[in-house]
Amino acid sequence: MNSSSMYHLSHFGATRKTSDWRKSFKFITQPLDCLRDQCGWHFVMEIVRWVADSSGYVTNEEETFGAARATMFSSINQLPFQLLLLVLRWSHFHPQLLRACATKLQRQTQLIPQARVRRELVAMQRREVQLWSGLYPLTEAVEDTTNWKEELSSSLLALDTSSRTQVTSLKLARLSKCCLWDTQKQFYKNQGIRAWTSGTIPFGVSSSSFLAAAYARITIDFLLSNADTVEPPMDENYLPNCFVWEAASGSCKFLHSFMLHFTQLIKANDEFEIRGLMPLVVATDLSDRVLSSRRQMPCFRLFIERGQLDFALFDTHEFVHGNATVSGTRKTLELLHSRRRWHVGNDGPVVLMGNYFFDSCALTFLQ
């Protein structure tokens, strides 16, 4: 830390020998010290280089800054907005830094949805203008920068006023009623299985065999603990009397691992046969194309033929509210292979599994 980095800061401060500049140097190095503690010296030298370049002090940049010439960002405008705000705050909105990022700051500030945050940012800029008064060595530059900051503040305030007018004219709605959920639903319908094969939707962790085995053990325990509520089959043409429902099966990689573990545990446990438990796993998804492709996979054929697995199209809105064109569809699913209607909750106990499902349901946050 006492090598080239310290030299660069000292050299940067030594370009002006006045007492005012020494005060200014001390003033700016204090936030740079804070920045150094969190981001390291290399990043601090980036800030010094930007200020020096914009001030016009350095005549031979390569000779003066040496190793610090290797940059993380080619300009301050390439900083992520949150990091840019931190740099501006730590530098007390240094006029040269502020000038360098003027366009980006104004553009990104306009994208902040909260009017309160925009107002606070404007107020902070105005306070920092007063701090730099009389400290900055280039009086003309300070005046010019101050004028620019006043213009920026005025434009942001104007934006804030127009935004408030726009907000009051909009009809507020609960989060559960916004367009986010329909957009998400349309994405899954349009993408089909490509949502997973393209790598857009992550599924590695949630499809592990370890997780599937744990789910299978919990499911077995639940079904056995609720066996007293299940009516045993009266003849050989039995119907399932307990269910495992996977909502939003997607690629069905988890489903395959679960079926292997689940059926092995059933085979090893005589209680299922003794107590007349006939479980059925129902894999559901919003996309009929996903279900069609998964049903044709050879790895599921044996489970389907044994009556251990079936598939159903599942739309959360229709499931809860029903289909307006078909009566009696609330809380029911049409099983595609057995071609019968499953009355969820009435036909027997249900274990519901949902990876990446519950956070995709329309909901409202209450504070």
HUSULCOR-V427467 format. One record per backbone hydrogen bond with DSSP energy under -1.0 kcal/mol. NH is the residue of the N-H (numbers start at 1). CO is the residue of the C=O. Records with the same first field share a line. If there is no record, write none. Layout:
BEGIN
NH=CO / CO
END
This chain:
BEGIN
7=3
8=4
9=5
10=6
11=7
12=8
13=9
14=10
22=18
23=19
24=20
25=21
26=22
27=23
28=24
29=25
30=26
32=28
33=29
34=30
35=31
36=32
37=33
38=34
39=35
40=36
44=40
45=41
46=42
47=43
48=44
49=45
50=46
51=47
52=48
53=49
54=50
55=51
56=52
57=52
64=60
65=61
66=62
68=65
69=66
70=67
78=75
79=76
84=80
85=81
86=82
87=83
88=84
89=85
90=86
91=87
92=89
93=88
98=94
99=95
100=96
101=97
102=99
105=101
106=102
107=103
108=104
109=105
110=106
112=109
118=114
119=115
120=116
121=117
122=118
123=119
124=120
125=121
126=122
127=123
128=124
129=125
130=126
131=127
132=128
135=132
136=132
139=137
142=138
143=139
144=140
145=141
146=142
147=143
148=144
149=145
150=146
151=147
152=148
153=149
154=150
155=151
156=152
157=153
158=154
159=155
160=156
161=157
162=158
163=159
164=160
165=161
166=162
167=163
168=164
169=165
177=174
178=175
183=179
184=180
185=181
186=182
187=183
188=184
189=185
190=186
191=187
192=188
194=191
195=192
196=193
197=193
198=194
199=196
201=195
208=205
212=208
213=209
214=210
215=211
216=212
217=213
218=214
219=215
220=216
221=217
222=218
223=219
224=220
225=221
226=222
227=224
229=226
230=227
238=236
241=278
242=278
243=349
244=280
245=351
246=282
247=353
249=284
252=249
256=252
257=253
258=254
259=255
260=256
261=257
262=258
263=259
264=260
265=261
266=262
267=263
268=264
272=269
274=270
275=271
277=272
280=242
281=308
282=244
283=310
284=246
285=312
291=287
292=288
293=289
294=290
295=291
297=294
300=297
304=300
305=301
306=302
307=304
308=303
309=303
310=281
312=283
314=285
319=315
320=316
321=317
322=318
326=323
331=319
332=329
333=342
335=340
336=311
339=335
342=333
344=331 / 342
346=343
347=343
351=243
353=245
360=357
361=358
END
